[in-house]
Amino acid sequence: VQLVESGGGLVQAGGSLRLSCAASGSTYSFNPWDWYRQAPGKQRELVASISGGGRPNYADSVKGRFTISRDNTKNAVYLQMNSVKPEDTAVYYCYAQWIGSWGQGIQVTVSS
C-alpha cells in the first residue's frame, strides 16, 4: 500500500489549505488515520485523528480551525486547514494506523 499526499504550499496567514492523502493498493475501508506535522527543530506532533468509526480528535492548537475527514470510497483522508497561522508552518504527514505507514510528507508554509 502506497500513501500519496498532495495539497501543500504557500498560503498567507488567515487563509486556507486542504491536504489530501490517498492509499493505493488497499481495498479495506473505514480506516483510522492521523495527520502529524513537524516544524524545523521540533518534534513531530499529532495534529488530528479520525477513528475507524469516524470520530475526529484534534490538538488544542488547531481545534476549531482544522477539520479531518475521510472518503471511504477512495480510501483517502483530508485535512482542511482554515484561519492558518505562521506557527502552522511545518511538513505535514499522514499516517495510516492500520498498516503503520507514513505519507511522504508535504510542506505547508504560512506567511505573515
N, C-alpha and C positions, 0 to 999 in steps of 0.2 A: 504494500500500500504506500503510495506516494502522496505527500501533502504539498500543495502549491498555494502560496499566499499571493495576494495582489491588493492594490488599492492604496498603497502608501504614497508619501510625497511631502511636498512643502505646502503649508497652509498658514494663514495669518491667525493670530490669536482671536478667539471668538468664532472662528469658522468651524467647518465640519469635514469629516473624512469618513469613509466606510471601508473597512478592511474585510477581505474575504479569504477563506481558506477552504480548499476543496480536497477531498480524499479520493484518489483514483484507485481502482482495483479492489474496492470493498463493496460488498452488497449488504452489509449489516447496517441498519438504520437505527435511529433513536439513540445515538451515541453521546456520551458525555464529553464535553470539550472544555478547554481552558484557553484563555488568552493571557500571555505574560508579556512583560516588557523589561528591557534592560537599558538604562541610561549609561553614558560614559562614566566609568569609575564607580559604578554602583552595582549591587547585586541584582540578579533577575528577580522580579516581583510578580506575583499573581495579580492580574487586573480584574478578570471576570471569569466566571464559570457557568456552565449550563449542564444540569444533570440529565440523565437518561430520560427522566420524566418531564424535562423542560423547565425545571426550576432554575432561575438565574441567581447568582450571587455576585457582589461587586466589592472591590476595595473601597474603603471610605473616600479615598482621594478622587474617585471617578463616579461615585454614586450620584445619580441624578443627571449626569452628563453623558455617560456611555451606556449603550444597550447591546447586550449579546443576544443573538438569535441564531436559529438553526433551520436549515432546509433539509428535511429528512429524505426527500425525493432525490436531491442532488448530493447528499452526504457532504454538506458544506456547513460552515459556521461563519458568522459575520460579527463584526464589532462596529457599531455605529458610534462615532465619536462626535459629539456636539460641544459647543462652547469650549473649544480646546484652549489650553494654556501653554505657555512656553515650557513649563515643567512636565508636560506630556511628551516632550521630545525624547525619543528612545527608539530602539529597534524592538519591534513587536513580533512575538512568536505565537503561533497557535500550537496547541498540544492536544493530541488525540489520546485521551486517557485509556481507551480500550485496547490500544496497541502499543502504548508507550512511545509514540513517535512525535517528533517536532517538525514544524514547518521550517523553511529555510531562513525565516526572519525577513522583516521588511521595515525600512526606515520611515519614521514619521518625524518631521521637523516642523515645529511651530514657531513662527517668528513673532516678535513683539511689535 
